[in-house]
Amino acid sequence: MKCVEIFTDGACSGNPGKGGWGAVLRYAGHERELCGGEADTTNNRMELTAVIAALSALKEPCRVRLTSDSRYVTDAVTKKWVYNWKENGWRKADKKPALNSDLWEQLLPLLDKHEVEFVWVKGHDGHPENERCDRLAVAYYKAL
């Protein structure tokens, strides 16, 4: 199984507002950048979309080390919250609706396909790839 490094970030101007996401995929000395965005979205939706787009770009099952500055994404998966939300009809422990269930529904099959290790890093703290993904995300939404 191939081992791939992925770095992702999402950004928004206003929340909600114009948003962008960026991802860098690294495998065997090669890199690929991905980016996109929406005119009316939230930061968390962009964070999730970056992860979904990056994992969707992989052509076969891979071992992935995915680095993100989003506690929303990393904690929801590593602490198994998202699986509980789904099991409870997309309701959180407090019975309120879990947000972004449409995106979580897209992400879960990708997590089944790939072996993904989530790594959280502090955002805007000098992590080179996180800063690079942020620049991709911001440039995209500024161009909208």
Secondary structure by P-SEA (a helix, b strand, c coil): cbbbbbbbcccccccccccbbbbbbbcccbbbbbbcccccccaaaaaaaaaaaaaaacccccccbbbbccaaaaaaaaaaaaaaaaaacccccccccccaaaaaaaaaaaaaacbbbbbbbbccccaaaaaaaaaaaaaaaaac
